[in-house]
Amino acid sequence: MSGSMKFKVRIERDEDGWHVATVPALPGCISQGKTEAEARKNIKDAIKLHLRCLAEEGVPIQPEPHVKVVTVTVTA
């Protein structure tokens, strides 16, 4: 694997105030940080490790599908 790849990352604050980062295109790839900046740094490392593991297992790395994460408010 060479070159750069771009991934959309979703960052949410959990109930304890931690910033939790997930990658929709890489199920199971998750990290966190006390700050958003720390979560961004940590998810970069997690993505690299995740991709390395996929490569070692011979799992093809698919380009990220065109995914948009949005918030919808519904009033019941």
N, CA, C and O atoms as CSV, one atom per row, in Angstrom:
chain,resi,resn,atom,element,x,y,z
A,1,MET,N,N,0.852,-1.171,0.000
A,1,MET,CA,C,0.000,0.000,0.000
A,1,MET,C,C,0.894,1.229,0.000
A,1,MET,O,O,1.711,1.409,0.903
A,2,SER,N,N,0.744,2.055,-0.989
A,2,SER,CA,C,1.543,3.270,-1.039
A,2,SER,C,C,0.652,4.428,-1.448
A,2,SER,O,O,-0.476,4.228,-1.899
A,3,GLY,N,N,1.167,5.642,-1.287
A,3,GLY,CA,C,0.368,6.808,-1.621
A,3,GLY,C,C,-0.535,7.183,-0.454
A,3,GLY,O,O,-0.508,6.567,0.612
A,4,SER,N,N,-1.325,8.205,-0.692
A,4,SER,CA,C,-2.222,8.640,0.379
A,4,SER,C,C,-3.661,8.288,0.030
A,4,SER,O,O,-4.053,8.261,-1.136
A,5,MET,N,N,-4.413,8.027,1.051
A,5,MET,CA,C,-5.831,7.725,0.910
A,5,MET,C,C,-6.575,8.664,1.851
A,5,MET,O,O,-6.084,8.999,2.929
A,6,LYS,N,N,-7.754,9.081,1.435
A,6,LYS,CA,C,-8.571,9.958,2.277
A,6,LYS,C,C,-9.772,9.177,2.784
A,6,LYS,O,O,-10.392,8.420,2.038
A,7,PHE,N,N,-10.091,9.365,4.044
A,7,PHE,CA,C,-11.234,8.717,4.658
A,7,PHE,C,C,-12.054,9.749,5.413
A,7,PHE,O,O,-11.505,10.655,6.041
A,8,LYS,N,N,-13.357,9.607,5.347
A,8,LYS,CA,C,-14.233,10.428,6.176
A,8,LYS,C,C,-14.190,9.852,7.581
A,8,LYS,O,O,-14.255,8.638,7.771
A,9,VAL,N,N,-14.081,10.731,8.553
A,9,VAL,CA,C,-14.020,10.331,9.961
A,9,VAL,C,C,-15.168,11.025,10.692
A,9,VAL,O,O,-15.408,12.221,10.524
A,10,ARG,N,N,-15.856,10.250,11.495
A,10,ARG,CA,C,-16.954,10.799,12.298
A,10,ARG,C,C,-16.453,10.923,13.730
A,10,ARG,O,O,-15.949,9.954,14.298
A,11,ILE,N,N,-16.588,12.115,14.321
A,11,ILE,CA,C,-16.142,12.343,15.696
A,11,ILE,C,C,-17.343,12.780,16.529
A,11,ILE,O,O,-18.045,13.734,16.195
A,12,GLU,N,N,-17.554,12.055,17.618
A,12,GLU,CA,C,-18.651,12.360,18.535
A,12,GLU,C,C,-18.107,12.451,19.949
A,12,GLU,O,O,-17.118,11.798,20.281
A,13,ARG,N,N,-18.745,13.255,20.778
A,13,ARG,CA,C,-18.378,13.290,22.204
A,13,ARG,C,C,-19.247,12.291,22.933
A,13,ARG,O,O,-20.468,12.275,22.775
A,14,ASP,N,N,-18.600,11.450,23.739
A,14,ASP,CA,C,-19.378,10.473,24.501
A,14,ASP,C,C,-19.833,11.082,25.826
A,14,ASP,O,O,-19.543,12.242,26.121
A,15,GLU,N,N,-20.543,10.290,26.611
A,15,GLU,CA,C,-21.116,10.793,27.862
A,15,GLU,C,C,-20.058,11.176,28.894
A,15,GLU,O,O,-20.354,11.901,29.844
A,16,ASP,N,N,-18.826,10.693,28.713
A,16,ASP,CA,C,-17.738,11.048,29.628
A,16,ASP,C,C,-16.904,12.221,29.123
A,16,ASP,O,O,-15.929,12.609,29.767
A,17,GLY,N,N,-17.280,12.790,27.970
A,17,GLY,CA,C,-16.571,13.932,27.425
A,17,GLY,C,C,-15.441,13.591,26.467
A,17,GLY,O,O,-14.802,14.494,25.929
A,18,TRP,N,N,-15.178,12.289,26.239
A,18,TRP,CA,C,-14.143,11.869,25.290
A,18,TRP,C,C,-14.648,12.060,23.872
A,18,TRP,O,O,-15.848,11.968,23.616
A,19,HIS,N,N,-13.733,12.325,22.954
A,19,HIS,CA,C,-14.047,12.442,21.532
A,19,HIS,C,C,-13.769,11.078,20.888
A,19,HIS,O,O,-12.629,10.615,20.861
A,20,VAL,N,N,-14.812,10.454,20.379
A,20,VAL,CA,C,-14.710,9.118,19.801
A,20,VAL,C,C,-14.750,9.241,18.279
A,20,VAL,O,O,-15.681,9.814,17.714
A,21,ALA,N,N,-13.733,8.698,17.632
A,21,ALA,CA,C,-13.607,8.791,16.172
A,21,ALA,C,C,-13.834,7.417,15.549
A,21,ALA,O,O,-13.262,6.419,15.988
A,22,THR,N,N,-14.683,7.383,14.514
A,22,THR,CA,C,-14.926,6.159,13.757
A,22,THR,C,C,-14.777,6.465,12.278
A,22,THR,O,O,-14.876,7.617,11.854
A,23,VAL,N,N,-14.538,5.414,11.496
A,23,VAL,CA,C,-14.358,5.545,10.052
A,23,VAL,C,C,-15.435,4.699,9.380
A,23,VAL,O,O,-15.331,3.473,9.368
A,24,PRO,N,N,-16.480,5.339,8.812
A,24,PRO,CA,C,-17.564,4.567,8.203
A,24,PRO,C,C,-17.096,3.563,7.148
A,24,PRO,O,O,-17.692,2.493,7.023
A,25,ALA,N,N,-16.059,3.874,6.396
A,25,ALA,CA,C,-15.580,2.987,5.337
A,25,ALA,C,C,-14.768,1.811,5.874
A,25,ALA,O,O,-14.491,0.861,5.142
A,26,LEU,N,N,-14.385,1.872,7.154
A,26,LEU,CA,C,-13.581,0.809,7.767
A,26,LEU,C,C,-14.260,0.344,9.048
A,26,LEU,O,O,-13.847,0.731,10.142
A,27,PRO,N,N,-15.295,-0.480,8.927
A,27,PRO,CA,C,-16.003,-0.933,10.127
A,27,PRO,C,C,-15.032,-1.529,11.154
A,27,PRO,O,O,-14.157,-2.329,10.821
A,28,GLY,N,N,-15.214,-1.118,12.390
A,28,GLY,CA,C,-14.350,-1.606,13.464
A,28,GLY,C,C,-13.141,-0.723,13.720
A,28,GLY,O,O,-12.426,-0.930,14.701
A,29,CYS,N,N,-12.898,0.258,12.857
A,29,CYS,CA,C,-11.773,1.176,13.050
A,29,CYS,C,C,-12.269,2.327,13.922
A,29,CYS,O,O,-13.064,3.161,13.488
A,30,ILE,N,N,-11.781,2.353,15.162
A,30,ILE,CA,C,-12.270,3.327,16.138
A,30,ILE,C,C,-11.111,3.772,17.021
A,30,ILE,O,O,-10.190,3.001,17.291
A,31,SER,N,N,-11.167,5.020,17.467
A,31,SER,CA,C,-10.186,5.532,18.406
A,31,SER,C,C,-10.848,6.650,19.199
A,31,SER,O,O,-12.020,6.959,18.986
A,32,GLN,N,N,-10.105,7.250,20.104
A,32,GLN,CA,C,-10.655,8.329,20.908
A,32,GLN,C,C,-9.555,9.236,21.402
A,32,GLN,O,O,-8.370,8.931,21.265
A,33,GLY,N,N,-9.952,10.347,21.973
A,33,GLY,CA,C,-9.005,11.272,22.566
A,33,GLY,C,C,-9.721,12.190,23.534
A,33,GLY,O,O,-10.940,12.346,23.468
A,34,LYS,N,N,-8.966,12.793,24.428
A,34,LYS,CA,C,-9.570,13.739,25.369
A,34,LYS,C,C,-10.006,15.010,24.659
A,34,LYS,O,O,-10.945,15.680,25.087
A,35,THR,N,N,-9.308,15.340,23.553
A,35,THR,CA,C,-9.668,16.504,22.740
A,35,THR,C,C,-9.939,16.029,21.319
A,35,THR,O,O,-9.572,14.913,20.950
A,36,GLU,N,N,-10.585,16.883,20.518
A,36,GLU,CA,C,-10.822,16.527,19.126
A,36,GLU,C,C,-9.504,16.350,18.381
A,36,GLU,O,O,-9.372,15.443,17.560
A,37,ALA,N,N,-8.532,17.209,18.662
A,37,ALA,CA,C,-7.224,17.105,18.004
A,37,ALA,C,C,-6.553,15.771,18.337
A,37,ALA,O,O,-5.962,15.137,17.463
A,38,GLU,N,N,-6.645,15.351,19.588
A,38,GLU,CA,C,-6.053,14.079,19.985
A,38,GLU,C,C,-6.783,12.915,19.301
A,38,GLU,O,O,-6.150,11.948,18.876
A,39,ALA,N,N,-8.109,13.010,19.198
A,39,ALA,CA,C,-8.879,11.959,18.521
A,39,ALA,C,C,-8.502,11.875,17.045
A,39,ALA,O,O,-8.399,10.780,16.492
A,40,ARG,N,N,-8.295,13.028,16.403
A,40,ARG,CA,C,-7.875,13.039,14.988
A,40,ARG,C,C,-6.513,12.368,14.820
A,40,ARG,O,O,-6.323,11.568,13.904
A,41,LYS,N,N,-5.572,12.689,15.697
A,41,LYS,CA,C,-4.242,12.077,15.622
A,41,LYS,C,C,-4.338,10.580,15.844
A,41,LYS,O,O,-3.730,9.798,15.113
A,42,ASN,N,N,-5.097,10.181,16.849
A,42,ASN,CA,C,-5.216,8.768,17.183
A,42,ASN,C,C,-5.920,7.971,16.090
A,42,ASN,O,O,-5.557,6.821,15.842
A,43,ILE,N,N,-6.923,8.560,15.428
A,43,ILE,CA,C,-7.631,7.815,14.385
A,43,ILE,C,C,-6.730,7.637,13.167
A,43,ILE,O,O,-6.854,6.639,12.458
A,44,LYS,N,N,-5.828,8.580,12.910
A,44,LYS,CA,C,-4.871,8.391,11.808
A,44,LYS,C,C,-4.020,7.153,12.056
A,44,LYS,O,O,-3.803,6.345,11.153
A,45,ASP,N,N,-3.540,7.010,13.296
A,45,ASP,CA,C,-2.745,5.828,13.648
A,45,ASP,C,C,-3.594,4.558,13.536
A,45,ASP,O,O,-3.124,3.530,13.048
A,46,ALA,N,N,-4.847,4.641,13.994
A,46,ALA,CA,C,-5.734,3.475,13.932
A,46,ALA,C,C,-6.013,3.074,12.486
A,46,ALA,O,O,-6.071,1.883,12.180
A,47,ILE,N,N,-6.187,4.040,11.599
A,47,ILE,CA,C,-6.429,3.751,10.180
A,47,ILE,C,C,-5.216,3.038,9.587
A,47,ILE,O,O,-5.365,2.040,8.882
A,48,LYS,N,N,-4.026,3.544,9.867
A,48,LYS,CA,C,-2.806,2.910,9.344
A,48,LYS,C,C,-2.709,1.456,9.796
A,48,LYS,O,O,-2.417,0.570,8.992
A,49,LEU,N,N,-2.953,1.212,11.077
A,49,LEU,CA,C,-2.895,-0.156,11.600
A,49,LEU,C,C,-3.985,-1.033,10.990
A,49,LEU,O,O,-3.737,-2.190,10.653
A,50,HIS,N,N,-5.178,-0.489,10.850
A,50,HIS,CA,C,-6.300,-1.224,10.276
A,50,HIS,C,C,-5.979,-1.639,8.838
A,50,HIS,O,O,-6.193,-2.789,8.453
A,51,LEU,N,N,-5.466,-0.695,8.054
A,51,LEU,CA,C,-5.126,-0.995,6.660
A,51,LEU,C,C,-3.995,-2.011,6.578
A,51,LEU,O,O,-4.013,-2.887,5.713
A,52,ARG,N,N,-3.015,-1.905,7.467
A,52,ARG,CA,C,-1.912,-2.869,7.488
A,52,ARG,C,C,-2.437,-4.277,7.779
A,52,ARG,O,O,-2.031,-5.242,7.132
A,53,CYS,N,N,-3.340,-4.385,8.755
A,53,CYS,CA,C,-3.919,-5.695,9.087
A,53,CYS,C,C,-4.710,-6.267,7.915
A,53,CYS,O,O,-4.612,-7.459,7.625
A,54,LEU,N,N,-5.495,-5.425,7.238
A,54,LEU,CA,C,-6.247,-5.896,6.075
A,54,LEU,C,C,-5.292,-6.414,5.004
A,54,LEU,O,O,-5.535,-7.461,4.404
A,55,ALA,N,N,-4.209,-5.684,4.768
A,55,ALA,CA,C,-3.234,-6.081,3.751
A,55,ALA,C,C,-2.570,-7.406,4.129
A,55,ALA,O,O,-2.388,-8.275,3.276
A,56,GLU,N,N,-2.208,-7.564,5.403
A,56,GLU,CA,C,-1.563,-8.796,5.854
A,56,GLU,C,C,-2.492,-9.999,5.725
A,56,GLU,O,O,-2.038,-11.119,5.490
A,57,GLU,N,N,-3.795,-9.764,5.879
A,57,GLU,CA,C,-4.773,-10.841,5.767
A,57,GLU,C,C,-5.220,-11.061,4.322
A,57,GLU,O,O,-6.004,-11.967,4.041
A,58,GLY,N,N,-4.716,-10.229,3.410
A,58,GLY,CA,C,-5.072,-10.371,2.006
A,58,GLY,C,C,-6.454,-9.855,1.664
A,58,GLY,O,O,-7.007,-10.193,0.617
A,59,VAL,N,N,-7.018,-9.033,2.547
A,59,VAL,CA,C,-8.339,-8.457,2.297
A,59,VAL,C,C,-8.147,-7.230,1.403
A,59,VAL,O,O,-7.393,-6.323,1.755
A,60,PRO,N,N,-8.822,-7.193,0.248
A,60,PRO,CA,C,-8.654,-6.032,-0.629
A,60,PRO,C,C,-9.206,-4.770,0.028
A,60,PRO,O,O,-10.241,-4.789,0.696
A,61,ILE,N,N,-8.491,-3.691,-0.181
A,61,ILE,CA,C,-8.914,-2.402,0.350
A,61,ILE,C,C,-9.735,-1.711,-0.723
A,61,ILE,O,O,-9.224,-1.354,-1.784
A,62,GLN,N,N,-11.002,-1.530,-0.433
A,62,GLN,CA,C,-11.919,-0.903,-1.382
A,62,GLN,C,C,-11.868,0.611,-1.204
A,62,GLN,O,O,-11.723,1.099,-0.083
A,63,PRO,N,N,-11.986,1.351,-2.293
A,63,PRO,CA,C,-12.081,2.801,-2.146
A,63,PRO,C,C,-13.318,3.138,-1.319
A,63,PRO,O,O,-14.324,2.431,-1.371
A,64,GLU,N,N,-13.232,4.198,-0.575
A,64,GLU,CA,C,-14.358,4.593,0.273
A,64,GLU,C,C,-15.554,4.947,-0.594
A,64,GLU,O,O,-15.436,5.730,-1.537
A,65,PRO,N,N,-16.714,4.365,-0.272
A,65,PRO,CA,C,-17.907,4.733,-1.035
A,65,PRO,C,C,-18.282,6.175,-0.726
A,65,PRO,O,O,-17.856,6.744,0.280
A,66,HIS,N,N,-19.058,6.733,-1.578
A,66,HIS,CA,C,-19.503,8.122,-1.366
A,66,HIS,C,C,-20.552,8.113,-0.263
A,66,HIS,O,O,-21.728,7.840,-0.499
A,67,VAL,N,N,-20.099,8.417,0.936
A,67,VAL,CA,C,-20.952,8.387,2.113
A,67,VAL,C,C,-21.034,9.790,2.690
A,67,VAL,O,O,-20.027,10.488,2.808
A,68,LYS,N,N,-22.216,10.183,3.039
A,68,LYS,CA,C,-22.414,11.476,3.701
A,68,LYS,C,C,-23.061,11.212,5.043
A,68,LYS,O,O,-24.098,10.552,5.110
A,69,VAL,N,N,-22.465,11.717,6.116
A,69,VAL,CA,C,-23.026,11.566,7.450
A,69,VAL,C,C,-23.771,12.852,7.778
A,69,VAL,O,O,-23.192,13.938,7.770
A,70,VAL,N,N,-25.059,12.719,8.065
A,70,VAL,CA,C,-25.876,13.881,8.372
A,70,VAL,C,C,-26.675,13.638,9.650
A,70,VAL,O,O,-26.829,12.500,10.091
A,71,THR,N,N,-27.170,14.700,10.225
A,71,THR,CA,C,-28.025,14.606,11.399
A,71,THR,C,C,-29.421,15.032,10.993
A,71,THR,O,O,-29.604,16.056,10.335
A,72,VAL,N,N,-30.401,14.239,11.390
A,72,VAL,CA,C,-31.797,14.555,11.086
A,72,VAL,C,C,-32.564,14.661,12.391
A,72,VAL,O,O,-32.486,13.767,13.233
A,73,THR,N,N,-33.307,15.752,12.566
A,73,THR,CA,C,-34.128,15.933,13.748
A,73,THR,C,C,-35.573,15.567,13.405
A,73,THR,O,O,-36.139,16.051,12.425
A,74,VAL,N,N,-36.152,14.702,14.237
A,74,VAL,CA,C,-37.534,14.269,14.017
A,74,VAL,C,C,-38.352,14.643,15.242
A,74,VAL,O,O,-37.968,14.346,16.373
A,75,THR,N,N,-39.479,15.296,15.008
A,75,THR,CA,C,-40.389,15.630,16.084
A,75,THR,C,C,-41.541,14.665,16.055
A,75,THR,O,O,-42.237,14.549,15.046
A,76,ALA,N,N,-41.753,13.959,17.169
A,76,ALA,CA,C,-42.833,12.969,17.221
A,76,ALA,C,C,-44.139,13.610,17.597
A,76,ALA,O,O,-45.158,12.926,17.689
